[in-house]
Amino acid sequence: MWKKLLKLRPLALQFTQMEVHNGLLTSFWFDQWSHLGVLINLTGERGCIDLGISINTTPYRLRRHRTSVFIEREILRLRALAPDLSDDICLWKRENNEFRPGATCSMVKGIWFKEATPKYSFLAWLAAHNRLSTGDRLLRRNPQAISTCWLCNSAKESMYHLFFECPFSGEVWRGTVRGLISTILPV
């Protein structure tokens, strides 16, 4: 499922735009922060080499570069805006083709961080929004679905049951805590 979602990235990028503030979360080449669109699409793969701008650059970390007329205008426009300390904002396209910020979630930085494994971040995100395909949710769509917990075979499967009530998950939690305590407090 994760691989299929990754294939949809180009489609999702059409519906996003970055509002640059401190420039740390925005890619100069790969994010749509300019009215010109995604700059790597305009210049091609060699654009970063031809212009002397690193492929990993963020908008405010530009150094010396060879100029191209259309990119030079964008760089000058960007430099005219003084960077502020707030994070860049990802804007989402709405029904009337207007870009506005999406809903924010207090746990977003704890789930989607740079070193995170995307597959596990995605599962944590689903769990945080109660969207895991558990037995109780399957019953809503199909009253004949099997909703018994596959791990303990004794209760109706719900997210709360899977994480806190199931005897199997209790063993996992105890093992995890034991492992954490033994690394913190060596015996």
C-alpha positions in Angstrom: 0.0 0.0 0.0 2.8 2.4 0.9 4.5 1.9 -2.5 1.2 2.7 -4.2 0.8 5.9 -2.2 4.4 7.0 -3.1 3.5 6.6 -6.8 0.8 9.3 -6.2 3.2 11.9 -5.0 3.3 13.7 -8.4 -0.5 14.0 -8.3 -0.5 15.3 -4.7 2.2 17.9 -5.6 -0.3 19.5 -8.0 -2.5 20.4 -5.0 0.2 21.8 -2.7 2.2 25.1 -2.6 4.7 26.3 0.0 4.5 29.6 1.7 8.1 30.5 2.6 8.9 32.0 6.0 12.3 30.8 7.4 12.9 28.6 4.3 13.9 25.5 6.3 11.1 23.2 5.2 11.0 24.2 1.6 13.1 22.8 -1.2 14.3 25.4 -3.7 14.1 22.9 -6.6 11.3 20.4 -5.8 8.6 22.4 -3.9 6.1 24.8 -5.5 6.9 28.0 -3.7 7.3 30.2 -6.8 4.5 31.3 -9.2 6.6 29.7 -11.9 5.9 26.2 -10.4 8.4 23.5 -9.5 11.7 24.9 -10.7 13.3 21.6 -11.5 10.5 21.0 -14.0 11.4 24.2 -15.7 15.1 23.8 -15.9 15.4 20.0 -16.1 17.7 17.7 -14.3 20.8 19.8 -15.2 19.2 23.0 -14.0 21.0 22.9 -10.6 24.3 22.2 -12.3 23.9 24.9 -15.0 22.9 27.5 -12.5 25.3 26.4 -9.8 22.6 26.0 -7.2 22.8 22.8 -5.1 20.0 20.3 -5.5 19.5 20.3 -1.6 19.2 24.1 -1.3 16.4 25.8 0.5 15.2 29.2 -0.7 17.1 31.3 1.8 20.4 29.4 1.6 21.3 30.5 -1.9 24.9 31.5 -2.5 26.7 32.5 -5.7 25.0 31.2 -8.7 24.9 31.7 -12.5 21.7 33.4 -13.4 18.8 32.5 -15.6 16.4 35.4 -16.3 13.2 33.7 -14.9 14.9 32.2 -11.9 16.8 35.4 -11.1 13.5 37.3 -10.8 12.3 34.7 -8.3 15.5 34.9 -6.3 15.4 38.7 -6.2 11.7 38.5 -5.1 12.6 36.1 -2.4 15.5 38.1 -1.1 13.2 41.2 -0.9 11.2 39.3 1.6 13.1 39.2 4.9 13.0 35.7 6.4 11.2 35.3 9.6 11.5 32.8 12.4 8.2 30.9 11.8 8.1 27.6 9.9 7.2 27.4 6.3 3.5 26.6 5.7 2.2 24.0 3.3 -0.9 25.3 1.5 -3.5 23.0 -0.1 -5.6 23.8 -3.1 -9.3 24.2 -2.4 -12.4 23.9 -4.6 -12.0 27.4 -6.0 -8.3 26.9 -6.9 -7.3 29.0 -3.9 -4.4 27.7 -1.8 -5.0 27.8 2.0 -3.3 26.2 5.0 -4.6 22.7 5.9 -5.6 21.7 9.4 -2.7 21.4 11.9 -2.2 18.6 14.3 -0.3 18.9 17.6 1.4 15.6 17.1 2.6 16.2 13.5 6.3 16.8 14.5 6.3 13.7 16.6 5.1 11.5 13.8 6.6 13.1 10.6 10.2 13.9 11.4 13.3 13.8 9.2 14.7 10.4 10.4 11.3 8.6 10.6 10.6 5.6 8.6 7.7 6.7 6.3 5.8 3.4 6.6 5.7 3.7 10.4 4.9 7.4 10.4 2.0 6.6 8.1 0.7 3.9 10.4 1.1 6.2 13.4 -0.8 9.0 11.6 -3.6 6.6 10.8 -3.7 5.5 14.5 -3.7 9.1 15.7 -6.7 9.8 13.5 -8.5 6.5 14.4 -8.3 5.4 10.8 -6.7 1.9 11.2 -8.6 -0.9 9.6 -9.7 -2.6 12.8 -12.6 -5.0 13.3 -15.0 -2.3 14.7 -14.4 0.0 11.7 -14.8 -2.9 9.2 -18.2 -3.7 10.8 -19.5 -0.3 9.9 -19.0 -1.1 6.2 -19.8 -4.8 6.3 -22.0 -6.1 9.1 -20.9 -9.6 8.3 -17.1 -8.9 8.7 -15.2 -10.8 11.3 -14.4 -8.3 14.1 -12.7 -10.5 16.7 -9.1 -9.7 17.6 -6.8 -11.9 15.6 -4.2 -11.8 18.3 -6.1 -12.9 21.4 -9.3 -14.2 19.7 -11.4 -13.1 22.7 -12.6 -9.5 22.2 -13.9 -7.2 19.5 -10.9 -5.7 17.7 -10.7 -1.9 18.2 -7.7 0.4 18.2 -7.9 0.8 22.0 -8.1 -3.0 22.4 -5.1 -3.5 20.1 -2.9 -1.0 21.9 -4.0 -1.4 25.5 -6.4 -4.3 26.3 -5.2 -7.2 24.3 -3.0 -9.6 26.3 -0.6 -9.9 23.4 0.0 -6.1 23.2 0.4 -6.1 27.0 3.3 -8.5 26.6 4.8 -6.3 23.9 4.5 -3.2 26.1 6.0 -5.0 29.1 8.9 -6.2 26.9 9.5 -2.7 25.6 9.4 -1.1 29.0 11.8 -3.8 30.4 14.2 -3.1 27.5 14.0 0.7 28.1 14.5 0.4 31.8 17.5 -2.0 31.3 19.2 0.6 29.0 18.5 3.5 31.3 19.3 1.7 34.6 22.0 -0.9 33.9 21.9 -3.8 36.4 
